[in-house]
Amino acid sequence: VLLQSGQVTEALAAYQKGLEISQKLAAADPSDAQAQRDLVFSHAKLGLAYRAAKEPAKSVAAFDQALAIARRLKAEGKLAGAIDGLIAALGSDRKKSADLDQPK
């Protein structure tokens, strides 16, 4: 809601805090597929916020983290049905962020 209403700075702060919580939960039980999935989404939200803040390098880095975790989950056979679409969407969002860094 913050990002959609143009409150980019507030969204970045909220998503960073959410990422920190997701990281702690995922680290507490690495076998918890839901916690790992939540970590993917936390990185993705941060990537979107960084893109809105016109910080493409940070956006790409956040999407790279999300993609790495999503690909690991796929390799481990966790969340198999939904993971392919998620990886495709993350890749698309990453490309949009990387394109911001290209000269026009």
C-alpha positions in Angstrom: 0.0 0.0 0.0 2.8 2.4 0.8 4.6 1.8 -2.5 1.4 2.0 -4.5 0.5 5.4 -2.8 3.9 6.8 -3.7 5.4 6.7 -0.3 8.6 5.1 -1.5 10.8 6.0 1.5 8.3 4.6 3.9 7.9 1.5 1.8 11.6 0.9 1.7 11.8 1.1 5.5 8.8 -1.2 6.0 10.1 -3.8 3.4 13.6 -3.7 5.0 12.1 -4.4 8.4 10.0 -7.2 6.8 13.1 -8.7 5.2 14.9 -8.7 8.5 12.1 -10.6 10.1 11.9 -13.1 7.2 15.6 -13.6 7.4 15.4 -14.5 11.1 12.5 -16.9 10.6 14.2 -18.6 7.6 17.5 -18.9 9.5 15.7 -20.4 12.6 14.4 -23.3 10.5 16.0 -23.6 7.1 13.8 -26.6 6.3 10.6 -24.6 6.6 9.6 -24.1 3.0 7.0 -21.4 3.9 9.7 -19.3 5.7 12.0 -19.6 2.7 9.1 -18.6 0.4 8.4 -15.6 2.6 12.1 -14.7 2.3 11.8 -14.7 -1.5 8.8 -12.4 -1.4 10.5 -10.1 1.1 13.5 -9.7 -1.3 11.1 -9.2 -4.2 9.2 -6.4 -2.4 12.4 -4.7 -1.6 13.4 -5.0 -5.2 10.2 -3.3 -6.3 10.7 -0.5 -3.8 14.3 0.1 -4.9 13.1 0.3 -8.5 10.5 2.8 -7.5 13.2 4.8 -5.7 15.2 4.8 -8.9 18.0 2.7 -7.4 18.3 0.0 -10.1 21.5 -1.6 -8.8 19.9 -2.2 -5.4 16.8 -3.4 -7.1 18.6 -5.9 -9.2 20.6 -7.2 -6.1 17.3 -7.7 -4.2 15.8 -9.6 -7.2 19.0 -11.7 -7.5 18.6 -12.7 -3.9 15.0 -13.6 -4.4 15.8 -15.6 -7.6 18.7 -17.5 -5.9 16.4 -18.7 -3.1 13.5 -19.5 -5.4 15.9 -21.6 -7.6 17.2 -23.4 -4.6 13.7 -24.2 -3.5 12.9 -25.5 -7.0 16.1 -27.7 -6.9 15.1 -29.0 -3.5 11.6 -29.9 -4.8 9.8 -27.4 -2.5 6.8 -25.5 -3.7 7.3 -27.1 -7.1 4.0 -26.2 -8.6 4.1 -22.5 -7.9 7.8 -21.9 -8.2 8.2 -21.8 -12.0 5.8 -18.9 -12.3 7.5 -17.2 -9.4 10.9 -17.5 -11.0 9.6 -16.2 -14.3 8.0 -13.2 -12.6 11.1 -12.5 -10.6 13.2 -12.7 -13.7 10.9 -10.2 -15.5 11.0 -7.8 -12.6 14.8 -8.1 -12.4 15.1 -7.3 -16.1 12.9 -4.2 -15.7 15.1 -3.0 -12.9 18.3 -3.7 -14.9 16.9 -1.8 -17.9 16.6 1.3 -15.7 20.4 1.3 -15.5 20.9 1.3 -19.3 21.5 4.5 -21.2 18.6 5.7 -23.2 
